Amino acid sequence: MSLKKQYLKSKPVCKVTFKLTKEDALGAKNVNIVGEFNNWSTKETPMTRQKNGAFSLTLELEKNRDYQFRYLIDDQLWVNDPAADKYVPSGYAGSDNSVVVIKKG
């Protein structure tokens, strides 16, 4: 799992690439990224499956904000990103959300 940030000078956004390795995806058929940037929709933001079984997705996120998110594997299993900038309690018994921090750039 990884997060890659690319701050754009021409726009007030940061391109963030979210990646799950084949091992992290646990042989998934589909993975959705679910978070504050898509109103916690479990269907709106599917990740692209690579030939090697990994999944990735690049989003443009507004600068100077923190975004909570999680991965949803095969509509059943919620997982966090160990490469997240930080974690916050999700409000559900004993679970946390991953957080990506987007600075001003």
C-alpha positions in Angstrom: 0.0 0.0 0.0 1.2 3.5 -0.7 0.3 7.1 -1.2 2.1 9.3 -3.7 1.4 13.1 -3.7 2.1 15.4 -6.6 1.3 19.1 -5.9 0.2 21.1 -8.9 1.4 24.6 -9.3 -1.3 25.5 -11.9 -4.3 24.4 -9.7 -5.1 24.4 -6.0 -5.1 20.6 -5.9 -2.8 17.8 -5.2 -2.8 14.6 -7.3 -2.8 11.7 -4.9 -2.2 8.2 -6.2 -3.5 5.4 -3.9 -2.1 1.9 -4.4 -2.8 -1.5 -3.1 -0.4 -4.4 -3.9 -1.8 -7.7 -4.9 -1.0 -9.0 -1.5 -2.7 -6.1 0.3 -5.8 -6.5 -1.9 -6.0 -10.2 -0.8 -6.8 -11.4 -4.3 -9.8 -9.0 -4.7 -12.0 -8.8 -7.7 -12.7 -5.1 -7.0 -11.6 -2.4 -4.5 -13.3 0.9 -3.9 -11.7 3.8 -2.1 -14.3 5.3 0.3 -13.8 8.6 2.1 -14.6 12.2 2.7 -13.8 13.1 -0.9 -16.7 11.1 -2.2 -19.2 11.4 0.7 -18.3 7.9 1.9 -19.8 6.3 -1.2 -19.0 2.6 -1.4 -19.5 2.6 -5.2 -18.5 6.0 -6.6 -14.7 5.6 -6.6 -13.6 2.2 -7.9 -9.9 1.5 -8.1 -8.3 0.2 -11.3 -7.1 -3.4 -11.2 -3.6 -3.8 -12.8 -2.5 -6.9 -14.7 -0.3 -7.9 -11.7 -3.4 -7.9 -9.4 -2.6 -4.6 -7.7 -5.1 -1.8 -7.6 -4.5 2.0 -8.0 -6.4 5.2 -8.4 -5.3 8.9 -8.7 -7.6 11.6 -7.3 -7.2 15.4 -7.4 -7.8 16.6 -3.8 -8.1 20.2 -2.7 -5.0 21.5 -0.9 -4.8 22.5 2.8 -7.2 19.7 4.0 -7.1 16.3 5.6 -9.2 13.5 4.1 -10.3 10.4 6.0 -10.6 7.3 3.9 -10.6 3.5 3.8 -10.4 0.7 1.2 -13.4 -1.6 0.7 -12.4 -4.9 -0.8 -15.0 -6.9 -2.7 -17.8 -5.0 -0.9 -17.0 -6.8 2.3 -13.7 -6.1 4.0 -12.6 -2.7 5.2 -8.8 -2.0 5.3 -6.7 1.0 6.2 -3.6 2.1 4.4 -0.4 1.6 6.5 1.2 4.4 4.5 -1.5 6.9 5.6 -0.3 10.2 7.1 -2.2 9.5 10.3 -5.3 7.6 11.7 -8.4 8.8 13.5 -11.1 6.9 15.3 -13.9 6.0 12.8 -16.7 6.1 15.4 -17.3 2.3 14.8 -16.2 0.0 17.6 -12.4 -0.1 17.8 -11.7 0.9 14.2 -9.8 3.8 12.7 -9.9 5.6 9.4 -6.8 6.4 7.4 -6.0 10.1 6.8 -4.2 11.7 3.9 -3.0 15.2 4.7 -2.8 17.6 1.8 -0.8 20.7 2.6 -0.7 24.0 0.8 2.0 22.7 -1.4 
